[in-house]
């Protein structure tokens, strides 16, 4: 069975940034511009609703009914955010896969708006629904088991609860790892393939889990470092005014005026950097693993020397 280096997979995002630095810089610039456009759109369409909900959520004595009504008004905002996120990450995922699997296809910084991106959106939606369905099944099963045991033997229910809840989480992690190559397989095959990932990941769970875990930790480190930078720069721009700095840290860009302040512009710029770098760090490993276990394994081995002068 073709294997791969879990360590190399975990740091493949950093390797991609090093080898395609200008390309990643273009992604950051585009992500920043898109984020600015989307932020202005959100302010124009949903600014009052968001501000009202934020005010209510900060008021501990707010009427629960009023809070629920304010939350219900955010339904269109939630739908808009979901569609935007799927579209944005579908384009970015396909670009990452091209950079890793088809490095020669570098025109337009690996960015496209075509069938590959639509398939990424489709398979991402299907994976999300599948994992959500698995979560619901586990939730119902765990609830029924604990209710039954609680009626029969309450002490035993508490003990089982301590074991079954982490076990359910482990099942979701296992399922996520086994399905983790669905996006990249869909990209390379040119058709949506959700369950083909099971065959590719068979017998490889632990090295893949290790690679993804390390990559996630690295992404968190990147996020914290960049967040520290934006906090320090924001503090310098605001004269270390605690109120202004607190607004920046909470990303409360609910008005166009706050968005156009130096701290608001800085937040957008570093936000684009954070989005791209953390995404590359997290999603590049799956493309690296696929390349190692599928594409390189499919290449014919070099012919053995047939004579004393063959090398």
C-alpha positions in Angstrom: 0.0 0.0 0.0 1.4 3.4 -1.0 2.1 5.5 2.0 3.0 9.1 2.7 4.9 11.2 5.3 2.5 12.5 7.8 5.1 15.2 8.8 5.5 16.4 5.2 1.7 16.4 4.8 1.2 18.5 7.9 3.6 21.2 6.7 2.6 21.1 3.1 0.7 24.3 3.4 3.8 26.1 4.5 5.7 24.5 1.5 2.9 25.8 -0.8 3.3 29.3 0.5 7.1 29.1 0.1 7.0 27.7 -3.4 4.1 29.9 -4.6 4.6 33.0 -2.5 3.4 35.5 -5.2 0.4 33.4 -5.9 -0.6 33.3 -2.3 -0.1 37.0 -2.1 -2.6 37.4 -4.9 -5.0 35.2 -3.1 -4.6 37.4 0.0 -5.2 40.6 -2.0 -8.3 39.2 -3.7 -9.6 37.8 -0.4 -9.2 41.2 1.2 -11.0 43.0 -1.6 -13.8 40.4 -1.6 -14.1 40.7 2.2 -14.4 44.5 1.9 -17.1 44.2 -0.8 -19.0 41.7 1.3 -18.7 43.7 4.5 -20.1 46.8 2.7 -22.9 44.7 1.3 -23.7 43.2 4.7 -23.7 46.7 6.3 -26.1 47.9 3.6 -28.5 45.0 3.8 -28.3 43.8 7.4 -26.5 46.5 9.4 -29.5 47.6 11.5 -30.5 44.0 12.3 -27.0 43.0 13.3 -26.6 46.1 15.5 -30.0 45.5 17.2 -29.1 41.9 17.9 -25.6 42.8 19.2 -27.2 45.4 21.5 -29.7 42.8 22.9 -27.1 40.1 23.3 -25.0 42.5 25.4 -28.0 43.3 27.6 -28.3 40.7 30.4 -31.8 41.9 31.3 -33.1 41.8 27.7 -36.5 40.1 27.1 -35.9 36.6 25.7 -38.9 37.0 23.3 -37.4 40.2 21.9 -34.0 38.5 21.6 -35.6 35.6 19.6 -37.4 38.0 17.3 -34.1 39.8 16.7 -32.4 36.5 16.0 -35.2 35.5 13.6 -34.6 38.7 11.6 -31.1 37.5 10.9 -32.2 34.6 8.8 -31.5 36.3 5.5 -28.1 37.3 6.8 -27.3 33.7 7.8 -28.4 32.5 4.3 -26.3 35.2 2.6 -23.2 34.3 4.8 -23.7 30.6 4.0 -23.8 31.1 0.3 -20.9 33.4 0.3 -18.8 31.0 2.4 -19.5 28.1 0.1 -18.7 30.1 -3.0 -15.5 31.6 -1.5 -14.1 28.4 -0.2 -15.0 26.4 -3.3 -12.9 28.8 -5.4 -10.0 28.8 -2.8 -10.1 25.0 -2.4 -9.9 24.5 -6.2 -7.0 26.9 -6.4 -5.1 25.1 -3.6 -5.7 21.8 -5.4 -4.4 23.2 -8.7 -1.3 24.6 -7.0 -0.5 21.2 -5.4 -1.6 18.8 -8.1 -1.2 20.9 -11.3 1.5 23.4 -10.6 2.1 24.0 -14.3 -1.5 25.3 -14.6 -0.6 28.6 -13.0 -2.5 31.1 -15.1 -4.7 33.6 -13.2 -3.0 32.5 -10.0 -4.8 29.1 -10.2 -8.1 30.9 -9.7 -11.1 29.9 -11.9 -14.9 30.2 -11.8 -16.1 27.1 -13.6 -17.2 23.5 -13.3 -14.4 22.5 -10.8 -15.6 25.2 -8.4 -19.2 24.2 -8.8 -18.3 20.6 -8.0 -16.4 21.7 -4.9 -19.5 23.6 -3.8 -21.7 20.5 -4.4 -19.4 18.0 -2.7 -18.9 20.4 0.3 -22.7 20.7 0.7 -23.2 16.9 0.6 -20.4 16.3 3.1 -21.8 18.9 5.4 -25.3 17.3 5.2 -23.8 13.8 5.7 -21.8 14.8 8.8 -24.7 16.7 10.2 -27.0 13.7 9.7 -24.4 11.5 11.5 -24.3 14.0 14.3 -28.1 13.9 14.6 -28.1 10.1 14.6 -25.5 10.0 17.3 -27.3 12.7 19.4 -30.5 10.7 19.3 -28.8 7.4 20.1 -26.9 8.9 23.0 -29.9 10.7 24.4 -32.1 7.5 24.2 -29.4 5.4 25.9 -28.9 7.9 28.7 -32.6 8.4 29.3 -33.2 4.6 29.5 -30.2 4.1 31.8 -31.3 7.1 33.8 -34.6 5.5 34.5 -33.1 2.1 35.3 -29.8 2.9 37.0 -28.9 6.6 37.4 -25.4 6.0 38.7 -24.7 3.8 35.7 -26.1 6.5 33.3 -23.6 9.0 34.7 -20.7 6.6 34.1 -21.9 5.6 30.6 -22.3 9.3 29.8 -18.7 10.0 30.6 -17.7 7.3 28.1 -20.3 7.5 25.4 -20.1 11.3 24.7 -16.3 11.3 23.9 -16.9 8.1 21.9 -19.5 9.8 19.8 -17.1 12.7 19.2 -14.5 10.1 18.2 -16.9 8.6 15.7 -17.4 12.0 14.1 -13.7 12.6 13.9 -13.2 9.1 12.4 -15.9 9.8 9.8 -14.4 13.2 9.0 -10.9 11.8 8.4 -12.3 8.9 6.2 -14.2 11.4 4.1 -11.4 14.0 4.0 -10.3 13.2 0.5 -13.7 13.6 -1.1 -13.1 17.2 -2.2 -9.7 16.6 -3.8 -10.9 13.3 -5.4 -13.9 15.2 -6.8 -11.5 17.8 -8.2 -9.1 15.3 -9.9 -11.9 13.0 -11.3 -14.0 15.8 -12.6 -17.2 14.4 -10.9 -18.7 14.5 -7.5 -17.5 11.5 -5.5 -18.4 11.6 -1.8 -17.8 8.0 -0.8 -14.7 7.2 -2.9 -12.6 8.6 -0.1 -13.4 5.6 2.1 -11.3 3.4 -0.2 -8.4 5.8 -0.4 -8.2 6.3 3.4 -8.6 2.7 4.3 -5.7 1.7 6.6 -4.4 5.2 6.7 -6.5 6.8 9.5 -3.8 7.4 12.1 -1.2 9.0 9.8 -3.9 11.1 8.2 -5.4 12.1 11.6 -1.9 13.0 12.8 -1.2 15.1 9.8 -4.5 16.9 10.1 -4.1 17.5 13.8 -0.6 19.0 13.4 -1.8 21.1 10.5 -4.8 22.4 12.6 -2.4 23.3 15.5 -0.2 25.1 13.0 -3.2 27.0 11.6 -4.2 28.0 15.2 -0.6 29.3 15.8 -0.7 31.3 12.5 -4.1 32.7 13.5 -2.9 33.7 17.0 0.3 35.3 15.6 -1.6 37.3 13.1 -4.2 38.3 15.6 -1.5 39.5 17.9 -0.1 41.6 15.1 -3.4 43.2 14.3 -4.0 43.8 18.0 -0.6 45.6 18.4 -1.0 47.6 15.1 -4.6 48.4 16.0 -3.5 49.6 19.4 -0.8 51.8 17.8 -3.3 53.3 15.4 -5.8 54.0 18.1 -3.2 55.3 20.6 -3.9 52.2 22.7 -7.4 53.5 23.4 -9.0 50.5 25.2 -12.5 51.2 23.8 -11.3 51.4 20.2 -9.1 48.4 20.7 -11.9 46.4 22.1 -14.1 47.2 19.1 -11.3 46.1 16.8 -10.8 42.8 18.7 -14.5 42.1 18.6 -14.6 43.0 14.8 -17.8 45.1 15.3 -17.8 46.5 11.8 -21.6 47.2 11.9 -21.4 50.6 10.2 -19.7 52.0 7.2 -18.0 54.6 9.3 -16.4 52.0 11.6 -15.4 50.0 8.6 -13.5 53.0 7.0 -11.5 53.8 10.2 -7.8 52.9 10.2 -8.5 50.0 12.5 -11.4 48.8 10.3 -9.2 48.8 7.2 -6.5 47.1 9.1 -8.9 44.4 10.3 -10.0 43.8 6.7 -6.4 43.5 5.4 -5.2 41.2 8.1 -8.5 39.3 8.0 -7.8 38.4 4.3 -4.3 37.3 5.3 -5.6 35.1 8.2 -8.3 33.5 6.0 -5.9 32.5 3.2 -3.0 31.4 5.3 -5.1 29.3 7.7 -7.1 27.8 4.8 -3.9 26.8 3.0 -2.4 25.3 6.2 -5.5 23.2 6.8 -6.5 22.2 3.3 -3.2 21.6 1.5 -2.5 18.4 3.4 -5.4 16.5 1.8 -4.1 17.4 -1.6 -0.6 16.4 -0.7 -1.8 13.0 0.7 -3.9 12.4 -2.4 -0.9 13.1 -4.6 1.3 10.7 -2.7 -1.1 7.8 -2.5 -2.8 8.0 -5.8 -1.1 10.1 -8.5 2.5 9.0 -7.7 1.4 5.4 -7.2 -0.2 5.5 -10.7 3.1 6.5 -12.4 4.9 3.6 -14.0 8.0 2.5 -12.3 11.2 3.0 -14.3 12.3 0.1 -16.4 14.9 -2.2 -15.0 18.3 -2.2 -16.8 18.3 -4.8 -19.5 22.1 -4.8 -20.2 25.4 -3.9 -18.8 25.4 -0.4 -20.4 21.8 0.5 -19.4 21.3 2.9 -16.5 
